[in-house]
Amino acid sequence: MTDLFDIGGRTVVVTGGTRGIGAMVAEGLRDAGARVLVTSRKVDACRAASERLGCPAVPADVSTPEGVAAVLDGVHAEFGGSLDVLVNNAGVTWGAPLDDFPRAGWDRVLGTNVVGLFELTTALLPALRRSAGGGHAARVVNIGSVDGLRVPVFENYSYSAAKAAVHMLTRHLAAVLAQDGVLVNAIAPGAFPSDMTAAALASDSGRTLIENAVPLRRLGTADDIVGAGRYLVSPAGSYVTGVVLPVDGGITGCGT
Ligand SMILES: NC(=O)c1ccc[n+]([C@@H]2O[C@H](COP(=O)([O-])OP(=O)(O)OC[C@H]3O[C@@H](n4cnc5c(N)ncnc54)[C@H](OP(=O)(O)O)[C@@H]3O)[C@@H](O)[C@H]2O)c1
């Protein structure tokens, strides 16, 4: 059973791995023996994460060609151009009332959550295919959201649309890349404490409102997200591709 979840020595990139859900995944996979590289835009955040996690951290904005090139350089420098696992976690949100929702809220959110995810994945395909040629399937795990599966609580129109796009892109890429031995899946988290959800969870009433909307009546934890991630990137997940796995305490599965 232990071997089924063995990821010792696997090379892993986690975008947005400096805090929140990305940091949970990076730390969990590192603790399981993987060689992890994290990325995010802020130099200071990368430096701090590198010290905390004991892994390389590359400052890179995945929504730009320069940022994508920087991650590619990092993979070549750290892993010699072969990559076993890409976790596309970097993401941003934007909230505004429907009548005032600005164009910038579409450009920024789609540029990072969808275009950045797509362009980084395609740039890293040679490295992923190289890994897949070594005998075990390479993995891409995209972090989607329950907001891409059901109508969200908040007015985050570009975010919910972007996450639905991430889920369909996951299936599309999985279909095309199956022949190359690259498995592509998504995790759709529910409510996890992070900078992204800090404002909504700041007051007791806000937190209670969110927890009460979860059938299991609690927020997600690091173990919840790492457990799902490790399943998808280990031998245990070898026969799984093109799925969107909600990790949401039952929000989607038990919803009406
Ligand atoms: N928290 C939740 O409840 C929840 C629920 C569903 C889905 N999600 C998804 O989970 C993922 C992580 O969210 P989170 O809650 O952990 O948010 P977070 O705490 O705000 O973390 C986001 C991470 O992404 C990085 N990032 C943002 N824009 C980037 C860019 N253009 N290029 C590279 N890195 C970038 C941030 O670092 P820098 O600022 O340094 O770039 C940070 O490391 C997102 O895709 C989010 O949509 C979260």
The ligand as an SDF file (V2000), in Angstrom:
LIG
                    3D

 48 52  0  0  0  0  0  0  0  0999 V2000
   -8.6500   29.2660   -0.8230 N   0  0  0  0  0  0  0  0  0  0  0  0
   -9.7390   28.7190   -1.3120 C   0  0  0  0  0  0  0  0  0  0  0  0
  -10.7390   28.5470   -0.6020 O   0  0  0  0  0  0  0  0  0  0  0  0
   -9.7870   28.2660   -2.7510 C   0  0  0  0  0  0  0  0  0  0  0  0
  -10.9430   27.6190   -3.1780 C   0  0  0  0  0  0  0  0  0  0  0  0
  -11.0060   27.1590   -4.4780 C   0  0  0  0  0  0  0  0  0  0  0  0
   -9.9250   27.3260   -5.3130 C   0  0  0  0  0  0  0  0  0  0  0  0
   -8.8120   27.9700   -4.8840 N   0  0  0  0  0  0  0  0  0  0  0  0
   -7.6960   28.0910   -5.8340 C   0  0  0  0  0  0  0  0  0  0  0  0
   -6.5110   27.6320   -5.2160 O   0  0  0  0  0  0  0  0  0  0  0  0
   -5.3900   28.3120   -5.7840 C   0  0  0  0  0  0  0  0  0  0  0  0
   -4.5740   28.9290   -4.6610 C   0  0  0  0  0  0  0  0  0  0  0  0
   -5.3840   29.8860   -4.0010 O   0  0  0  0  0  0  0  0  0  0  0  0
   -5.1330   30.3690   -2.5100 P   0  0  0  0  0  0  0  0  0  0  0  0
   -6.4370   30.4070   -1.8490 O   0  0  0  0  0  0  0  0  0  0  0  0
   -4.0160   29.6120   -1.8990 O   0  0  0  0  0  0  0  0  0  0  0  0
   -4.7160   31.8820   -2.8230 O   0  0  0  0  0  0  0  0  0  0  0  0
   -3.5230   32.8140   -2.3070 P   0  0  0  0  0  0  0  0  0  0  0  0
   -3.2660   32.5850   -0.8660 O   0  0  0  0  0  0  0  0  0  0  0  0
   -3.8800   34.1640   -2.7780 O   0  0  0  0  0  0  0  0  0  0  0  0
   -2.2450   32.2670   -3.1000 O   0  0  0  0  0  0  0  0  0  0  0  0
   -2.1020   32.4690   -4.4830 C   0  0  0  0  0  0  0  0  0  0  0  0
   -0.7010   32.1040   -4.8950 C   0  0  0  0  0  0  0  0  0  0  0  0
   -0.5500   32.3300   -6.2920 O   0  0  0  0  0  0  0  0  0  0  0  0
    0.5300   33.2480   -6.5350 C   0  0  0  0  0  0  0  0  0  0  0  0
    0.1980   34.0020   -7.7500 N   0  0  0  0  0  0  0  0  0  0  0  0
   -0.8550   34.8290   -7.9710 C   0  0  0  0  0  0  0  0  0  0  0  0
   -0.8040   35.3280   -9.2200 N   0  0  0  0  0  0  0  0  0  0  0  0
    0.2920   34.7850   -9.8080 C   0  0  0  0  0  0  0  0  0  0  0  0
    0.8850   34.9110  -11.0830 C   0  0  0  0  0  0  0  0  0  0  0  0
    0.3620   35.6940  -12.0440 N   0  0  0  0  0  0  0  0  0  0  0  0
    2.0200   34.2150  -11.3470 N   0  0  0  0  0  0  0  0  0  0  0  0
    2.5700   33.4200  -10.3920 C   0  0  0  0  0  0  0  0  0  0  0  0
    2.0560   33.2660   -9.1670 N   0  0  0  0  0  0  0  0  0  0  0  0
    0.9310   33.9470   -8.8740 C   0  0  0  0  0  0  0  0  0  0  0  0
    0.6370   34.0680   -5.2520 C   0  0  0  0  0  0  0  0  0  0  0  0
    1.9250   34.6050   -5.0130 O   0  0  0  0  0  0  0  0  0  0  0  0
    2.3800   36.0820   -5.5300 P   0  0  0  0  0  0  0  0  0  0  0  0
    1.3800   37.0620   -5.0130 O   0  0  0  0  0  0  0  0  0  0  0  0
    3.7690   36.2420   -4.9660 O   0  0  0  0  0  0  0  0  0  0  0  0
    2.3900   35.9730   -7.0160 O   0  0  0  0  0  0  0  0  0  0  0  0
    0.3530   32.9740   -4.2210 C   0  0  0  0  0  0  0  0  0  0  0  0
    1.5230   32.2070   -3.9930 O   0  0  0  0  0  0  0  0  0  0  0  0
   -5.9680   29.3540   -6.7490 C   0  0  0  0  0  0  0  0  0  0  0  0
   -5.9520   28.8230   -8.0620 O   0  0  0  0  0  0  0  0  0  0  0  0
   -7.3920   29.5070   -6.2730 C   0  0  0  0  0  0  0  0  0  0  0  0
   -8.2500   29.9520   -7.2910 O   0  0  0  0  0  0  0  0  0  0  0  0
   -8.7300   28.4660   -3.6300 C   0  0  0  0  0  0  0  0  0  0  0  0
  1  2  1  0
  2  3  2  0
  2  4  1  0
  4  5  1  0
  4 48  2  0
  5  6  2  0
  6  7  1  0
  7  8  2  0
  8  9  1  0
  8 48  1  0
  9 10  1  0
  9 46  1  0
 10 11  1  0
 11 12  1  0
 11 44  1  0
 12 13  1  0
 13 14  1  0
 14 15  2  0
 14 16  1  0
 14 17  1  0
 17 18  1  0
 18 19  2  0
 18 20  1  0
 18 21  1  0
 21 22  1  0
 22 23  1  0
 23 24  1  0
 23 42  1  0
 24 25  1  0
 25 26  1  0
 25 36  1  0
 26 27  1  0
 26 35  1  0
 27 28  2  0
 28 29  1  0
 29 30  1  0
 29 35  2  0
 30 31  1  0
 30 32  2  0
 32 33  1  0
 33 34  2  0
 34 35  1  0
 36 37  1  0
 36 42  1  0
 37 38  1  0
 38 39  2  0
 38 40  1  0
 38 41  1  0
 42 43  1  0
 44 45  1  0
 44 46  1  0
 46 47  1  0
M  CHG  2   8   1  16  -1
M  END
$$$$
